[in-house]
Amino acid sequence: MERRWRGAVFIATSIDGFIARDDDDIRWLTDPDTTVSHMAEVGKGSAGDYDEMRKRVDHLVMGRGTYEKVLTFDSWPFDNIPVIVLSGSLPVDADARVTVVRSVDECVTLLNEQDARGVYVDGGKTIQAFLDADLIDEITLPVPLC
């Protein structure tokens, strides 16, 4: 697939290698315990800094599962970036904040049409599909220090 953008993955994982608990809870990631002293050791500009990664991307692609998880947050965190949801079943007009595409090929075409330069890819199945299509150039796995 021809493209003019770089694909980036930033995926947090707990020490046991999972993102969510069995009940899909990700509070350890979205609302970390700030009383734990080791958290201060991961500073701005480090390889595990999500904010630094976000500065290098101008588009976000996520799968339906990730999209549905984001909908449970108190607010929509992606007002300043175009969001594409890769889904075979989500209605294309489900949410004015996102563009729904049915395939990786359709997504690549759309990203090229929108002159994307850096694309943040999120969600396990979506990341795997982009890896399978050789569309990922950078993977950051911030690892907890405990």
N, C-alpha and C positions, 0 to 999 in steps of 0.2 A: 504494500500500500504506500503510495507516495504521500508525503506530508511535509509541511514546512514548520513544524512545531516540535518541541521536546516534551515528552511525557514524563511526569514525575509522580512518584508514589511516596507518601508520608503516612506510614501506618504504625500506630502505637500497638504495643503488645505487652501484656503483663509477663511476669517472670515465667509463668507456666506456658507461655506461647499463645494465649488467647486474647481476643479483643474484648469480648463480652462474657459475662457470666452465663450460666445455663438459662437464666430468666431474661437474657438480653440486656441486663443492667450494665451500663458503662460509666457509672458515677465516678469510679476511680480515675477515669480519663477526663470527664467533663467537669467534675467538681472535686479535684484532688485535695487530700488532707494536707493543708499548709503547715500543720504542726510537726510534720515529719521533717527532721533536719536535713536529710540528704537531698530533698527537693531543691534546696538553694544551690546545690552544686552544679545543676544544669542551668547555665546562664545564657543570656542573650548572645546570639551569634554562634552558639555551639551547633554541632552537627544535628542535634536533636531539637532544634528550635523551629517550631511550627510557623511562628510569625515570619521568620527569615525565609522559609520555603514559600510562604504565601506571596512574598514580594516578587518572586521570580515567575509567578504564573498569572495568566490573564483569563483563564477559563477553568471550569471545574466540571468533571464528568463523574457521575456516581450511578450506582445501580439503584433499583427500586427499594431494596431493603434498607440501604443507607438513607435514601430519601425519606422513607417512612419513619426512620429513627430520628432524623433531623426535624421532622414535623412535630415530634414530642417535646422539643426544646422550647424554652420560654419565648424565644424570638428567632426569627430567620437570620442566620449568621452570614449570609452570602449576598447582601444587598449590593455590594460593589463589584460583583464578578458574574459573568454569564454562567448559568448552570444548565448542564445537559444531563438528563436522566435516561439511562439505557434500560429499557423495559419492553418486554414483549406484550404486556397486558395493561399497563397504565394508559388511560385515555390521553390522547395527545393534547387535549385542552383541559387537563386536570388541574393545572396550576399556572397562572400567568407568569410566575417567577421563574419557571423552568421551560426548557424545550425538551420534549420527549422524542427519543429516536428508538428505532426497533432493532438496529444492528450496529456492530462496530464499524462496518463499511459506511453506513449512513452517518455515523458520528464523525468519522474521519473527513468525509466530504463536507459536513457542516463546519467543522473546525477550520478546514482549509478556506472555505468561503468566508468565514469570519476573521480571517487572517490571524488566527491564534499563534502565539509564540511559545507560551509555556502552559501546559495543561496538567492540572492536578487531577489524578485519577484516584477515586476512592470507592471502597466497597470490595469485599473479598472476591465475588464472582466477576465483577467488572475488572478488577486488577488482573485476575487470571486471564480473562478474555483479551485484554490489552497485551499482557505478556505473551500469550499464544500468538498474537498477531505481530509481535516484535515492535510494539509501539511505546515501550517504556525505556527511558534513557537513564533514569535516576531513581534509586530506591533508598529511602531513609527509614530506618527502624530504630526509633529512640527506645532505649532499653532502660527500665528503672534500675537504679543503683542499689536496690535492696534485694 
